[in-house]
Amino acid sequence: MNPFVLPLSCTLIILLRFLFHHDLIINLWILVFVIDAVIIGLGLISIIQLIITIRKKRNRFAGICLGALLAIGSISYGTDLIKDLGLKLRFYRFKSAYSEIVEKVKSEKGPQKGNHDGINYESETDPVFRVSFPWAGIVDNWYGIIYDPSGKIMRCNESDPRFPDQGPEVPEDTELSQIRMVFGGLLYKAEHLGNHWYLCWFT
């Protein structure tokens, strides 16, 4: 058996596991720990196999594979870099469907909530028009995409409402308070994805 098949396959599996992290959580959440255990096990076997190949055959390609496997594994399991990239890729996969829903909601009057082609959505019109597309979560603890033409949703990043300052009280910011309570949760983080689209986290 080719000694590079397992290491290269393992590297690819690690990348895919984190690029499609959200889809894995949604569809196979009960197996995530099992999948990670299998990946880590295969990774350790691959590392041992590559080290043996390097020591016995002085194979330069084995060294490159070992470096790549260690780098991808460390970045994937040690940081959120690839996971964050996966979230953005997921948004771009569904962006056209989201845009279609936004146009549909705009043509109606009043707030709406429903499912279109398997995509859940909810809109608000008070005080401004926004549409949310939940990805995952329980009750008011969720994250997902929000369409906000006003752009004011980014104000939630001014401070983290989960950890209020213990200093002297400041006058209440009514607009910021309203923004943090959109769609029935406590909005504590928003990331701009371009135009009027935002990736948001609620608690």
VMD Tcl script that draws the C-alpha trace (Angstrom):
set ca {
  {0.00 0.00 0.00}
  {1.24 3.48 -0.87}
  {2.49 5.07 2.40}
  {1.12 8.47 1.37}
  {-2.51 7.49 0.79}
  {-3.53 7.60 4.47}
  {-1.69 10.85 5.39}
  {-3.01 12.72 2.34}
  {-6.52 11.39 2.92}
  {-6.35 12.34 6.59}
  {-5.23 15.90 5.73}
  {-8.14 16.27 3.30}
  {-10.64 14.87 5.82}
  {-9.47 17.34 8.48}
  {-9.94 20.25 6.07}
  {-13.42 19.08 5.06}
  {-14.42 18.42 8.68}
  {-13.84 22.08 9.59}
  {-14.95 23.69 6.32}
  {-18.30 21.94 6.76}
  {-18.33 22.17 10.57}
  {-21.80 23.72 10.73}
  {-23.40 21.15 8.43}
  {-21.80 18.38 10.48}
  {-23.19 19.82 13.72}
  {-26.69 20.17 12.22}
  {-26.92 16.75 10.59}
  {-24.62 14.48 12.63}
  {-24.19 16.30 15.94}
  {-24.46 13.10 17.95}
  {-21.46 11.64 16.06}
  {-19.15 14.67 16.13}
  {-17.00 13.34 19.00}
  {-16.80 9.92 17.36}
  {-15.78 11.49 14.05}
  {-13.11 13.60 15.78}
  {-11.80 10.55 17.63}
  {-11.51 8.62 14.35}
  {-9.77 11.56 12.63}
  {-7.30 12.01 15.48}
  {-6.60 8.27 15.53}
  {-5.97 8.20 11.79}
  {-3.84 11.31 12.15}
  {-1.61 9.69 14.76}
  {-1.23 6.55 12.62}
  {-0.35 8.74 9.63}
  {2.27 10.68 11.62}
  {3.91 7.46 12.82}
  {3.84 6.03 9.30}
  {5.45 9.16 7.84}
  {8.15 9.29 10.53}
  {9.06 5.65 9.80}
  {9.20 6.41 6.06}
  {11.43 9.45 6.66}
  {13.81 7.51 8.91}
  {14.08 4.46 6.65}
  {14.00 6.00 3.18}
  {14.97 9.65 3.77}
  {11.96 10.52 1.62}
  {11.60 14.28 1.08}
  {7.93 14.01 0.07}
  {7.20 12.19 3.34}
  {8.64 15.19 5.19}
  {6.43 17.57 3.22}
  {3.36 15.43 3.96}
  {4.24 15.30 7.65}
  {4.63 19.08 7.81}
  {1.36 19.64 5.95}
  {-0.55 17.20 8.17}
  {0.79 18.77 11.37}
  {0.12 22.31 10.12}
  {-3.44 21.60 8.92}
  {-4.23 19.62 12.08}
  {-2.86 22.34 14.38}
  {-4.66 25.17 12.56}
  {-7.94 23.25 12.35}
  {-8.08 21.97 15.92}
  {-6.15 24.82 17.54}
  {-7.79 27.86 15.93}
  {-11.10 28.93 14.39}
  {-9.48 30.02 11.11}
  {-10.78 27.20 8.89}
  {-14.08 26.96 10.79}
  {-14.69 30.70 10.21}
  {-13.85 30.25 6.53}
  {-16.38 27.40 6.42}
  {-19.10 29.66 7.86}
  {-18.44 32.27 5.17}
  {-18.45 29.64 2.42}
  {-21.79 28.38 3.74}
  {-23.24 31.88 3.48}
  {-22.10 32.25 -0.13}
  {-23.62 28.86 -0.97}
  {-27.05 30.10 0.16}
  {-26.73 33.81 -0.64}
  {-28.87 33.72 -3.79}
  {-31.67 31.88 -1.94}
  {-31.47 34.38 0.94}
  {-31.68 37.29 -1.52}
  {-34.75 35.73 -3.11}
  {-36.43 35.44 0.28}
  {-35.58 39.05 1.17}
  {-37.20 40.27 -2.04}
  {-40.25 38.12 -1.31}
  {-40.55 39.52 2.23}
  {-40.12 43.09 0.98}
  {-43.11 42.67 -1.31}
  {-45.37 41.86 1.65}
  {-46.53 44.03 4.53}
  {-45.64 43.55 8.17}
  {-43.25 41.10 9.85}
  {-43.17 37.58 8.49}
  {-41.89 34.19 9.51}
  {-41.72 30.96 7.56}
  {-39.81 28.43 5.49}
  {-38.91 28.77 1.83}
  {-37.23 25.89 0.00}
  {-36.07 24.44 3.32}
  {-34.67 27.75 4.62}
  {-36.18 29.20 7.82}
  {-36.50 32.96 7.99}
  {-38.04 35.69 10.12}
  {-38.43 39.40 9.47}
  {-38.84 42.49 11.63}
  {-40.05 45.93 10.59}
  {-39.95 47.82 13.88}
  {-38.03 50.07 14.02}
  {-36.28 49.05 10.74}
  {-36.60 46.25 8.22}
  {-34.40 43.20 8.86}
  {-34.53 39.52 7.94}
  {-32.84 36.70 9.87}
  {-31.83 33.22 8.70}
  {-31.06 31.03 11.75}
  {-28.40 28.37 11.31}
  {-28.26 26.60 14.65}
  {-29.06 27.04 18.31}
  {-31.58 26.47 21.07}
  {-34.33 29.00 21.91}
  {-32.58 32.39 22.11}
  {-29.03 30.99 21.90}
  {-28.36 30.86 18.17}
  {-26.27 32.18 15.32}
  {-27.02 32.85 11.70}
  {-27.32 35.42 8.94}
  {-29.10 38.77 9.24}
  {-29.97 41.06 6.36}
  {-29.83 44.64 7.65}
  {-29.98 47.52 5.11}
  {-29.42 50.05 7.91}
  {-26.02 48.58 8.82}
  {-26.65 49.51 12.45}
  {-26.49 45.86 13.52}
  {-22.70 46.30 13.77}
  {-23.21 48.57 16.77}
  {-23.60 45.45 18.92}
  {-19.80 45.09 18.78}
  {-19.29 48.30 20.75}
  {-19.27 46.26 23.97}
  {-20.12 42.73 25.02}
  {-23.49 42.74 26.82}
  {-22.70 39.35 28.37}
  {-19.98 41.01 30.48}
  {-21.28 44.47 31.46}
  {-18.76 46.98 32.73}
  {-18.57 47.34 36.48}
  {-17.66 51.02 36.25}
  {-19.91 54.06 36.73}
  {-23.27 53.91 35.00}
  {-23.57 55.59 31.60}
  {-26.75 57.00 30.07}
  {-28.83 54.34 28.35}
  {-28.35 54.12 24.58}
  {-31.87 53.35 23.35}
  {-30.83 52.49 19.79}
  {-28.11 50.10 20.94}
  {-30.52 48.44 23.40}
  {-33.04 47.88 20.58}
  {-30.37 46.44 18.28}
  {-29.21 43.97 20.91}
  {-32.74 42.62 21.36}
  {-33.57 41.98 17.68}
  {-35.17 38.63 16.86}
  {-35.83 37.72 20.48}
  {-32.27 37.19 21.68}
  {-29.33 39.10 23.10}
  {-27.13 39.98 20.13}
  {-23.50 40.14 21.23}
  {-21.44 39.80 18.04}
  {-21.83 40.64 14.35}
  {-19.44 40.16 11.43}
  {-19.93 42.03 8.16}
  {-20.04 39.72 5.13}
  {-20.51 42.41 2.50}
  {-23.34 44.72 1.38}
  {-26.21 44.32 3.87}
  {-25.33 40.82 5.12}
  {-24.07 39.99 8.62}
  {-23.14 36.82 10.48}
  {-24.52 37.24 14.01}
  {-24.36 35.45 17.36}
  {-27.07 35.59 20.03}
  {-27.29 34.44 23.63}
}
mol new
graphics top color blue
foreach p $ca { graphics top sphere $p radius 0.5 }
foreach p [lrange $ca 0 end-1] q [lrange $ca 1 end] { graphics top cylinder $p $q radius 0.2 }
display resetview
